Amino acid sequence: EGIPVAGKDALARFVRLCAQDERIAGRPLMLTSCEWDTIEAGLREASGKCIVNGICLMLGEEEFLRVAQGCQSYGAALVVLAIGEQGQADSYEEKVRVCQRSYRLLRSRLDFPPQDIIFDCQLTPLGSPDEAANAITFINAVAELRRTCPHVSFIAGIGNLSMHLRGLDGLRDALHSVFLRHAVPKGLNMVIAEVGSLPRYEDLDAEIRNLCEELVLNRSADGEH
């Protein structure tokens, strides 16, 4: 029979508790669930604006729009994943295509506020030769979507980038700082990260910084990166 999951009631109860805490009340909450009923239960209890994370075209066009419209009715912002009907968009072209299509659907069918659309272009790990272009592909996709989808925001979980470097915390932090140095000017404006842990780009050891630059940009003077 399986184990019953009290997700719907648990999320609503959690949001109510947040609303009672003066340190949290009124701040944006990010609500995540695979079930719309659970998300809606949380949205009903929220005292401020929420971000719903997230939806994608793998749901099918009509379900994608149904959930987006529900979020819109509560004034919630929406994280839209770069995942199409066939799965995660890995290439630059696919990331751009899927997100542009999502944007057109939300704007033309629902008049969804563009400032409430947050694209997650799926930042994936660096480490192997097959993954060498992952960071720069993400950055370039963000730049193009910023140009063609006005007023949207972009989010990334930067821990994904350095997943293969678990246990090497100093190197991971350096890689994250270098990545942000290049991604933020291109449009990345929301990041899931450990607040206060990232070193300043200017304070990084020069050799480590240069090696991280080669990884993030997928290029080096000798081509041996």
KEGUDO-872982 format. One record per residue (C-alpha): residue number from 1; x, y, z. Coordinates in steps of 0.02 Angstrom, whole numbers. Layout:
N
+-----+--------+--------+--------+
| num |     c1 |     c2 |     c3 |
+-----+--------+--------+--------+
| NUM |      X |      Y |      Z |
...
+-----+--------+--------+--------+
END
This chain:
225
+-----+--------+--------+--------+
| num |     c1 |     c2 |     c3 |
+-----+--------+--------+--------+
|   1 |      0 |      0 |      0 |
|   2 |    148 |    113 |     20 |
|   3 |    181 |    250 |    147 |
|   4 |     54 |    392 |    150 |
|   5 |    131 |    562 |    113 |
|   6 |     54 |    714 |    196 |
|   7 |    132 |    834 |     70 |
|   8 |    -20 |    943 |     42 |
|   9 |    -59 |    972 |    225 |
|  10 |    125 |    981 |    273 |
|  11 |    165 |   1120 |    149 |
|  12 |     12 |   1221 |    198 |
|  13 |     58 |   1202 |    382 |
|  14 |    238 |   1253 |    348 |
|  15 |    183 |   1410 |    254 |
|  16 |     65 |   1456 |    397 |
|  17 |    209 |   1441 |    520 |
|  18 |    316 |   1553 |    410 |
|  19 |    177 |   1683 |    407 |
|  20 |    179 |   1687 |    598 |
|  21 |    366 |   1720 |    609 |
|  22 |    405 |   1905 |    594 |
|  23 |    579 |   1865 |    525 |
|  24 |    501 |   1774 |    377 |
|  25 |    324 |   1841 |    356 |
|  26 |    301 |   1937 |    195 |
|  27 |    461 |   1873 |    115 |
|  28 |    450 |   1774 |    -47 |
|  29 |    440 |   1586 |    -20 |
|  30 |    492 |   1459 |   -150 |
|  31 |    367 |   1316 |   -154 |
|  32 |    409 |   1151 |   -236 |
|  33 |    303 |    998 |   -267 |
|  34 |    259 |    880 |   -409 |
|  35 |     74 |    900 |   -365 |
|  36 |    -22 |   1059 |   -408 |
|  37 |   -144 |   1030 |   -264 |
|  38 |      1 |   1036 |   -142 |
|  39 |     71 |   1195 |   -218 |
|  40 |    -99 |   1277 |   -216 |
|  41 |   -124 |   1232 |    -33 |
|  42 |     38 |   1323 |      6 |
|  43 |     -6 |   1474 |   -102 |
|  44 |   -171 |   1495 |    -10 |
|  45 |    -81 |   1512 |    156 |
|  46 |     57 |   1629 |     99 |
|  47 |     61 |   1805 |    167 |
|  48 |    176 |   1870 |     29 |
|  49 |    227 |   1835 |   -149 |
|  50 |    286 |   1658 |   -187 |
|  51 |    394 |   1577 |   -319 |
|  52 |    335 |   1409 |   -383 |
|  53 |    476 |   1291 |   -434 |
|  54 |    441 |   1237 |   -564 |
|  55 |    358 |   1179 |   -724 |
|  56 |    417 |   1122 |   -894 |
|  57 |    349 |   1072 |  -1064 |
|  58 |    371 |    888 |  -1021 |
|  59 |    203 |    907 |   -934 |
|  60 |    123 |    935 |  -1104 |
|  61 |     70 |   1104 |  -1169 |
|  62 |   -104 |   1108 |  -1092 |
|  63 |    -49 |   1050 |   -919 |
|  64 |     97 |   1172 |   -926 |
|  65 |    -25 |   1314 |   -958 |
|  66 |   -151 |   1253 |   -828 |
|  67 |    -23 |   1254 |   -689 |
|  68 |     49 |   1421 |   -747 |
|  69 |   -125 |   1498 |   -746 |
|  70 |   -153 |   1434 |   -570 |
|  71 |     10 |   1516 |   -514 |
|  72 |    -40 |   1676 |   -602 |
|  73 |   -206 |   1681 |   -509 |
|  74 |   -110 |   1689 |   -344 |
|  75 |     15 |   1817 |   -409 |
|  76 |    157 |   1692 |   -396 |
|  77 |    316 |   1697 |   -499 |
|  78 |    360 |   1538 |   -591 |
|  79 |    522 |   1444 |   -622 |
|  80 |    518 |   1370 |   -797 |
|  81 |    641 |   1229 |   -827 |
|  82 |    732 |   1205 |   -991 |
|  83 |    655 |   1033 |  -1012 |
|  84 |    555 |    991 |  -1167 |
|  85 |    442 |    847 |  -1212 |
|  86 |    594 |    738 |  -1249 |
|  87 |    686 |    779 |  -1088 |
|  88 |    819 |    899 |  -1027 |
|  89 |    886 |   1024 |  -1152 |
|  90 |   1075 |   1000 |  -1152 |
|  91 |   1136 |   1097 |  -1303 |
|  92 |   1135 |   1285 |  -1322 |
|  93 |   1010 |   1272 |  -1464 |
|  94 |    891 |   1162 |  -1364 |
|  95 |    899 |   1269 |  -1207 |
|  96 |    857 |   1424 |  -1309 |
|  97 |    721 |   1338 |  -1411 |
|  98 |    630 |   1263 |  -1261 |
|  99 |    636 |   1423 |  -1158 |
| 100 |    583 |   1534 |  -1302 |
| 101 |    435 |   1420 |  -1337 |
| 102 |    387 |   1422 |  -1153 |
| 103 |    398 |   1612 |  -1152 |
| 104 |    289 |   1627 |  -1307 |
| 105 |    156 |   1512 |  -1233 |
| 106 |    151 |   1603 |  -1067 |
| 107 |    143 |   1775 |  -1146 |
| 108 |     25 |   1739 |  -1292 |
| 109 |    -96 |   1619 |  -1207 |
| 110 |    -99 |   1687 |  -1029 |
| 111 |    -22 |   1861 |  -1038 |
| 112 |     86 |   1797 |   -895 |
| 113 |    190 |   1941 |   -825 |
| 114 |    365 |   1923 |   -899 |
| 115 |    445 |   1988 |   -739 |
| 116 |    369 |   1836 |   -650 |
| 117 |    452 |   1711 |   -769 |
| 118 |    614 |   1637 |   -704 |
| 119 |    709 |   1523 |   -822 |
| 120 |    813 |   1380 |   -755 |
| 121 |    924 |   1337 |   -903 |
| 122 |    988 |   1181 |   -815 |
| 123 |   1166 |   1210 |   -758 |
| 124 |   1252 |   1040 |   -763 |
| 125 |   1421 |    977 |   -697 |
| 126 |   1593 |   1009 |   -766 |
| 127 |   1728 |    877 |   -754 |
| 128 |   1739 |    755 |   -899 |
| 129 |   1779 |    794 |  -1081 |
| 130 |   1596 |    764 |  -1125 |
| 131 |   1547 |    899 |  -1001 |
| 132 |   1679 |   1027 |  -1048 |
| 133 |   1558 |   1152 |  -1127 |
| 134 |   1421 |   1142 |   -995 |
| 135 |   1458 |   1308 |   -909 |
| 136 |   1485 |   1414 |  -1064 |
| 137 |   1334 |   1335 |  -1148 |
| 138 |   1228 |   1389 |  -1000 |
| 139 |   1301 |   1565 |  -1001 |
| 140 |   1275 |   1587 |  -1188 |
| 141 |   1096 |   1523 |  -1176 |
| 142 |   1059 |   1648 |  -1037 |
| 143 |   1131 |   1790 |  -1143 |
| 144 |   1023 |   1745 |  -1293 |
| 145 |    865 |   1723 |  -1191 |
| 146 |    894 |   1887 |  -1102 |
| 147 |    899 |   1968 |  -1275 |
| 148 |    746 |   1879 |  -1347 |
| 149 |    633 |   1860 |  -1193 |
| 150 |    624 |   2033 |  -1114 |
| 151 |    607 |   2058 |   -927 |
| 152 |    630 |   1876 |   -872 |
| 153 |    748 |   1819 |   -735 |
| 154 |    869 |   1673 |   -729 |
| 155 |    911 |   1554 |   -588 |
| 156 |   1048 |   1425 |   -563 |
| 157 |   1098 |   1304 |   -427 |
| 158 |   1285 |   1329 |   -437 |
| 159 |   1323 |   1176 |   -332 |
| 160 |   1277 |   1073 |   -485 |
| 161 |   1424 |   1145 |   -579 |
| 162 |   1554 |   1072 |   -461 |
| 163 |   1465 |    911 |   -414 |
| 164 |   1615 |    806 |   -466 |
| 165 |   1728 |    903 |   -347 |
| 166 |   1641 |    850 |   -186 |
| 167 |   1762 |    861 |    -39 |
| 168 |   1867 |    997 |   -122 |
| 169 |   1771 |   1142 |    -48 |
| 170 |   1900 |   1277 |    -84 |
| 171 |   1910 |   1229 |   -267 |
| 172 |   1721 |   1219 |   -280 |
| 173 |   1701 |   1394 |   -208 |
| 174 |   1832 |   1463 |   -327 |
| 175 |   1745 |   1383 |   -476 |
| 176 |   1578 |   1456 |   -421 |
| 177 |   1652 |   1631 |   -404 |
| 178 |   1730 |   1624 |   -577 |
| 179 |   1568 |   1558 |   -652 |
| 180 |   1468 |   1700 |   -574 |
| 181 |   1596 |   1827 |   -635 |
| 182 |   1550 |   1778 |   -813 |
| 183 |   1366 |   1729 |   -794 |
| 184 |   1298 |   1879 |   -698 |
| 185 |   1340 |   2009 |   -832 |
| 186 |   1252 |   1898 |   -960 |
| 187 |   1090 |   1899 |   -861 |
| 188 |   1098 |   1773 |   -718 |
| 189 |   1017 |   1863 |   -572 |
| 190 |    960 |   1726 |   -452 |
| 191 |   1073 |   1593 |   -377 |
| 192 |   1050 |   1449 |   -257 |
| 193 |   1210 |   1454 |   -155 |
| 194 |   1277 |   1453 |     21 |
| 195 |   1266 |   1635 |     70 |
| 196 |   1430 |   1709 |    126 |
| 197 |   1539 |   1563 |     76 |
| 198 |   1596 |   1623 |    -94 |
| 199 |   1765 |   1710 |   -106 |
| 200 |   1782 |   1871 |   -204 |
| 201 |   1845 |   1844 |   -380 |
| 202 |   1986 |   1968 |   -350 |
| 203 |   2045 |   1873 |   -195 |
| 204 |   2067 |   1705 |   -282 |
| 205 |   2241 |   1633 |   -304 |
| 206 |   2294 |   1681 |   -480 |
| 207 |   2337 |   1504 |   -535 |
| 208 |   2175 |   1431 |   -468 |
| 209 |   2076 |   1574 |   -545 |
| 210 |   2155 |   1546 |   -715 |
| 211 |   2120 |   1359 |   -710 |
| 212 |   1939 |   1391 |   -662 |
| 213 |   1926 |   1517 |   -804 |
| 214 |   1982 |   1382 |   -925 |
| 215 |   1850 |   1263 |   -858 |
| 216 |   1707 |   1388 |   -861 |
| 217 |   1747 |   1461 |  -1031 |
| 218 |   1806 |   1296 |  -1106 |
| 219 |   1959 |   1374 |  -1182 |
| 220 |   2144 |   1400 |  -1149 |
| 221 |   2294 |   1472 |  -1238 |
| 222 |   2371 |   1301 |  -1270 |
| 223 |   2209 |   1207 |  -1297 |
| 224 |   2256 |   1084 |  -1159 |
| 225 |   2122 |   1132 |  -1033 |
+-----+--------+--------+--------+
END
